[in-house]
Amino acid sequence: MSFPRALRALDHGDFRVFFAAQTVTVVGNWMQSVGQSWLVLQITDSPFRLGLISTFLFTPMLLFSIPAGAVADRLPKRRVVVTSALIQGAMGLTLTALVATGAVRYWHVAAIAVVWGLVNALDAPARQAFLVDLVGRGDVGNAIALNSAAFNAARIVGPAIAGVLIGVFGLAVAFLLNAVAGFAGALGLASVRAAGTRAHRGDATFGQEILEGLRYAAGTPRVRMLLGVLFVVTITIFNFSVYIPLLTRDVLGRGPGTFGLLMASLGIGAMTGALALGTASHAEPSVPALATAAAVSCFGLVTLSAVTHVGIAAVVLFVVGLASIVAVAGVNTALQVMAPEALRGRVMSIYTLIFGGVFPFGAFLAGLTAETWGVRTALAGAGTFGLIALTAILIAGGRRAVALGGRSG
């Protein structure tokens, strides 16, 4: 079987299985996320406690992503991702039982969020680093692009399915389907033939292995620049849960229907960007190209701050979704291609730390700015900061290149 160029990673049998299994588990995750949000509001009627669930979910990623990368380099990656899917299924079953029996309490949801955060901290770098073992370095960019497209499709499909089923059958069905997705995903992932290479441990201690990964990232200028671009996008762009509801209500004067339309525009843009990246050549993405994509996203935020028409807002969000996913998936690809095989898990753990651990701070700043000065100021401020930061990253990288060229001349 041969797939078109945009889908060439699917020519690898192991990746086809991995891709299908991961898509199923991600759809299940989004279904549980929707159900969990409604459940917390039903139990507490507190937006603050709802926000705390995100804190419980992402704090473990912030605290443990770096050591988790060293663990990912020590263990067969297939074992890590299969175990994660099994835990997903178990958590879905637990919530199903608690909701169905009427025994569920807020602390149950909070505890499950903490457990899932811990699992994600280990799973994310292992899952990212596993891609090279499945498709090789030549097709890893396409594999990442397809994963990004699937994730964004799931972000649209999962909540839509969950919303309909919750309305008809109640909350428990969302958690039950997440359990089914987790166990089905684990079964599929277990059938992948590649085990996922383990780094040669030698005599280094666990702490020394962590420091080795950090030294590599800090001592490699191109890696530093790539992580800088990722940081800017994460802290400025990925605050859609704050920006879009406020833009819809306070600027456009619309309701949930428009909110859904704008979120769909963002998701469709992200899917389009991921697929466009998948059709690109095998060449490793350049830092200037990725910084440019990030800059387009930041300029989109500035543009949104002046928008007063729903149609224009939808178009701008489509562009923001497209450009931001090109930047983020491109950074992912470049890091995986660059990283030595023995360090790949640790390098991707830094990616995970920034991608999953930093954006809650960005959301906090966006919310604080919007509450104090309004969402227009929050959008314009975030976009302007991002453009300045990206310019500084490129100038610093250019100066270093000139300095190195002068010393070598």
C-alpha positions in Angstrom: 0.0 0.0 0.0 1.3 3.4 -1.0 -0.1 6.7 0.3 0.1 10.2 -1.2 3.0 12.4 -0.3 1.0 14.3 2.3 0.4 11.0 4.1 3.7 9.3 3.4 4.3 8.4 7.1 1.4 6.0 6.8 3.4 3.9 4.4 5.1 2.5 7.6 2.9 -0.2 9.0 3.8 0.4 12.6 2.9 4.1 12.3 -0.5 3.3 10.8 -1.4 1.2 13.9 0.1 3.9 16.2 -1.7 6.7 14.4 -5.1 4.9 14.5 -4.7 4.0 18.2 -3.6 7.5 19.2 -6.4 9.1 17.3 -8.9 6.9 19.2 -7.4 7.7 22.6 -7.2 11.5 21.9 -10.9 11.6 20.9 -11.7 9.8 24.2 -9.6 12.3 26.1 -11.5 15.3 24.6 -14.8 13.6 25.4 -13.8 13.1 29.0 -12.5 16.7 29.1 -16.0 18.0 28.1 -17.7 15.7 30.5 -15.4 16.6 33.3 -15.9 20.3 32.9 -19.7 19.9 33.1 -19.4 17.6 36.0 -17.3 20.1 38.0 -19.8 22.9 37.3 -22.7 20.7 38.4 -20.9 19.7 41.6 -19.5 23.1 42.6 -21.1 25.8 40.5 -17.6 27.4 40.8 -15.6 28.8 37.9 -12.6 29.0 40.2 -12.8 25.3 41.1 -13.2 24.5 37.4 -10.0 26.4 36.7 -8.2 24.5 39.5 -8.8 21.3 37.6 -6.5 22.6 34.8 -4.0 23.5 37.4 -4.1 20.0 38.9 -3.7 18.5 35.4 -0.8 20.7 34.2 1.3 21.2 37.4 2.7 17.6 37.3 3.8 18.2 33.7 5.6 21.4 34.9 7.3 19.6 37.8 8.1 16.2 36.3 8.5 16.6 32.5 12.3 16.8 32.7 12.9 13.7 34.9 10.3 12.0 32.8 12.4 12.5 29.7 15.3 10.6 31.3 12.8 7.8 32.3 11.6 7.7 28.7 15.1 7.2 27.4 15.6 4.3 29.9 12.4 2.4 29.1 11.0 0.8 25.9 8.7 3.5 24.6 6.0 1.1 23.5 5.6 -0.1 27.1 5.2 3.5 28.3 2.5 4.5 25.8 0.6 1.2 26.3 0.6 1.7 30.1 -0.6 5.3 29.6 -3.5 4.1 27.5 -4.5 1.5 30.1 -4.4 4.1 32.9 -6.6 6.3 30.7 -9.1 3.5 30.4 -9.0 2.8 34.2 -9.6 6.5 35.0 -12.6 6.6 32.6 -14.1 3.5 34.2 -13.6 5.0 37.7 -15.4 8.2 36.8 -18.2 6.2 35.0 -18.8 4.2 38.2 -18.7 7.3 40.5 -21.1 9.3 38.3 -23.5 6.4 37.7 -23.8 5.6 41.4 -24.1 9.3 42.4 -21.0 9.0 44.7 -18.8 11.4 42.8 -17.2 14.3 44.7 -15.0 17.2 43.6 -11.9 15.7 45.2 -12.4 12.6 43.0 -12.2 14.7 39.9 -9.2 16.6 41.2 -7.4 13.4 42.1 -7.9 11.9 38.7 -6.7 15.1 37.1 -3.5 14.9 39.1 -3.0 11.2 38.2 -3.6 12.0 34.5 -1.1 14.9 34.7 1.5 12.6 36.1 0.8 10.0 33.3 1.0 12.7 30.7 4.3 14.0 32.0 5.9 10.6 31.3 3.8 9.7 28.2 4.3 12.8 26.2 8.1 12.7 25.7 8.0 9.0 25.2 5.2 9.2 22.6 7.0 12.1 20.8 10.4 10.3 20.7 8.7 7.0 19.6 7.9 8.5 16.2 11.5 8.3 14.9 11.5 4.6 15.8 8.3 4.1 13.8 9.1 6.0 10.6 12.8 7.0 10.7 14.2 10.5 10.6 13.3 11.0 7.0 9.5 10.9 7.6 9.3 12.1 11.2 8.2 15.5 10.1 5.2 14.1 8.2 4.4 11.8 11.1 4.3 14.8 13.5 2.2 16.8 11.0 -0.3 13.9 10.8 -0.4 13.6 14.6 -1.1 17.4 14.8 -3.9 17.1 12.2 -5.5 14.2 14.1 -5.2 16.0 17.4 -7.0 19.1 16.0 -9.6 17.0 14.3 -10.2 15.2 17.7 -10.5 18.6 19.4 -13.5 19.3 17.1 -15.0 15.8 16.9 -14.6 14.7 20.5 -16.4 17.6 22.2 -19.1 17.5 19.5 -19.9 13.8 20.1 -19.6 14.2 23.8 -22.1 17.2 23.8 -24.7 15.2 21.9 -24.3 12.0 24.0 -24.3 13.8 27.3 -27.5 15.6 26.4 -29.2 12.3 25.5 -27.6 9.8 28.0 -26.1 11.8 30.7 -22.5 12.5 31.9 -21.5 8.9 32.6 -21.4 8.1 28.9 -18.6 10.5 28.1 -16.4 8.8 30.8 -17.4 5.3 29.6 -16.4 6.1 26.0 -13.1 7.4 27.2 -12.5 4.2 29.0 -13.4 2.2 25.9 -11.0 4.5 23.9 -8.2 4.0 26.3 -8.4 0.2 26.4 -8.9 0.0 22.6 -5.9 2.3 22.1 -3.8 0.1 24.4 -4.7 -3.0 22.4 -3.7 -1.3 19.2 -0.4 0.2 20.6 0.5 -3.2 22.0 0.5 -4.7 18.5 3.1 -2.2 17.3 6.2 -4.2 16.5 8.8 -1.6 17.3 9.6 -1.5 21.0 11.2 1.9 21.0 14.9 2.1 21.4 16.4 2.6 24.9 19.5 4.8 25.4 22.6 3.0 26.6 22.8 3.9 30.3 26.5 3.3 30.9 27.6 4.4 34.4 25.6 7.6 34.6 23.2 8.1 37.4 19.6 9.3 36.9 20.5 12.8 37.9 23.5 12.9 35.6 21.3 11.8 32.7 18.9 14.6 33.4 21.8 17.1 33.5 23.2 15.7 30.3 19.9 16.5 28.4 19.7 20.0 29.9 23.4 20.7 29.0 22.8 19.6 25.4 19.8 21.9 25.1 21.5 24.8 26.7 24.7 24.3 24.8 23.3 24.0 21.3 22.3 27.4 19.9 19.8 26.1 17.4 18.0 24.1 20.0 17.9 27.2 22.3 16.4 29.2 19.5 13.8 26.6 18.6 12.7 26.3 22.3 12.6 30.1 22.4 10.1 30.2 19.5 8.1 27.4 21.1 8.0 29.4 24.4 6.8 32.6 22.7 4.0 30.7 20.8 2.9 28.8 24.0 2.8 31.8 26.3 1.2 34.3 23.9 -0.9 32.4 21.3 -2.3 29.3 23.0 -4.6 31.1 25.4 -7.7 30.5 23.3 -9.8 29.4 26.3 -9.4 33.0 27.6 -9.4 35.0 24.3 -12.2 33.5 22.3 -15.0 33.4 24.9 -14.3 37.0 25.9 -13.9 38.1 22.3 -17.3 36.5 21.5 -19.2 38.0 24.4 -17.5 41.3 25.1 -16.4 42.5 21.7 -18.7 40.8 19.2 -21.7 40.7 21.5 -22.6 37.1 20.5 -23.4 33.8 22.2 -22.4 30.2 22.3 -23.1 29.6 18.6 -20.6 32.2 17.5 -18.1 30.9 20.1 -18.4 27.4 18.6 -17.9 28.9 15.1 -14.8 30.7 16.1 -13.3 27.6 17.8 -14.1 25.6 14.7 -12.3 28.1 12.5 -9.3 27.9 14.8 -9.3 24.1 14.7 -9.8 23.9 10.9 -6.9 26.3 10.5 -4.7 24.2 12.7 -5.6 21.0 10.7 -4.9 22.8 7.5 -1.5 23.9 8.8 -0.6 20.4 9.9 -1.5 18.9 6.6 0.4 21.7 4.7 3.4 20.9 6.8 3.0 17.3 6.0 3.4 18.0 2.3 6.6 19.9 2.8 10.0 18.4 1.8 12.1 16.1 4.0 14.2 19.2 4.8 14.5 20.1 8.5 12.5 23.3 9.2 14.6 26.4 9.6 14.5 28.7 12.6 13.7 31.8 10.6 10.8 30.0 8.8 9.3 28.8 12.1 9.8 32.2 13.7 8.0 33.8 10.7 5.0 31.4 11.2 5.0 32.3 14.9 5.1 36.0 14.0 2.1 35.6 11.7 0.2 34.2 14.7 1.2 37.1 16.9 0.2 39.6 14.3 -3.1 37.7 14.1 -3.7 38.5 17.8 -3.0 42.2 17.2 -5.5 42.1 14.3 -8.1 40.4 16.4 -7.9 43.2 19.0 -9.4 45.5 16.3 -12.0 43.2 14.8 -15.7 43.9 15.1 -17.2 41.5 12.6 -17.7 37.8 13.2 -16.7 36.7 9.7 -13.4 38.6 9.9 -12.7 37.2 13.3 -13.3 33.7 11.9 -10.8 34.3 9.0 -8.2 35.7 11.3 -8.5 32.7 13.7 -8.2 30.3 10.8 -4.8 32.0 9.9 -3.7 32.0 13.6 -4.5 28.3 13.9 -2.7 27.5 10.7 0.4 29.5 11.4 0.7 28.5 15.1 0.5 24.8 14.3 3.2 25.2 11.6 5.4 26.8 14.2 4.8 24.3 17.0 4.9 21.1 14.8 7.9 22.5 12.9 9.8 23.0 16.2 8.9 19.4 17.2 10.2 18.1 13.9 13.4 20.0 14.0 14.2 18.9 17.6 13.5 15.3 16.8 15.7 15.3 13.7 18.5 17.2 15.5 18.6 15.3 18.8 21.0 12.4 19.2 19.1 9.2 19.6 20.3 8.6 23.1 19.0 12.1 24.2 15.8 12.2 22.2 13.5 11.5 25.1 15.2 14.1 27.3 15.1 16.8 24.5 11.4 16.1 23.9 10.7 16.3 27.6 11.9 20.0 27.5 9.5 20.5 24.5 6.7 18.9 26.7 7.6 21.1 29.6 7.3 24.3 27.6 4.3 23.2 25.5 2.3 21.8 28.4 3.7 23.5 31.5 4.1 27.1 30.4 0.8 27.9 28.8 -1.2 28.0 32.1 1.0 30.9 33.1 0.2 32.5 29.8 -3.5 31.9 30.4 -3.2 33.4 33.8 -1.6 36.6 32.4 -4.1 36.8 29.6 -7.0 36.5 32.0 -5.5 39.0 34.4 -4.9 41.5 31.6 -8.3 41.0 30.1 -10.0 41.5 33.5 -8.0 44.6 34.2 -7.9 46.3 30.8 -10.2 44.3 28.5 -9.7 41.5 26.0 -8.7 43.9 23.2 -5.7 45.1 25.3 -4.9 41.5 26.2 -4.8 40.4 22.6 -2.8 43.4 21.4 -0.4 43.2 24.3 0.3 39.4 23.8 0.7 39.8 20.1 3.1 42.8 20.4 5.2 41.0 23.1 5.4 38.0 20.9 6.6 40.0 17.9 9.3 41.7 20.0 10.4 38.5 21.5 10.7 36.7 18.2 12.7 39.5 16.7 15.1 39.4 19.7 15.5 35.6 19.2 16.4 36.0 15.5 18.7 39.0 16.2 20.6 37.0 18.9 20.9 34.0 16.6 22.2 36.1 13.8 24.8 37.8 15.9 26.0 34.4 17.2 26.3 33.2 13.6 28.3 36.2 12.6 30.6 35.8 15.6 31.2 32.2 14.8 31.9 33.0 11.2 34.4 35.7 12.2 36.3 33.3 14.5 36.4 30.6 11.8 37.6 33.1 9.1 
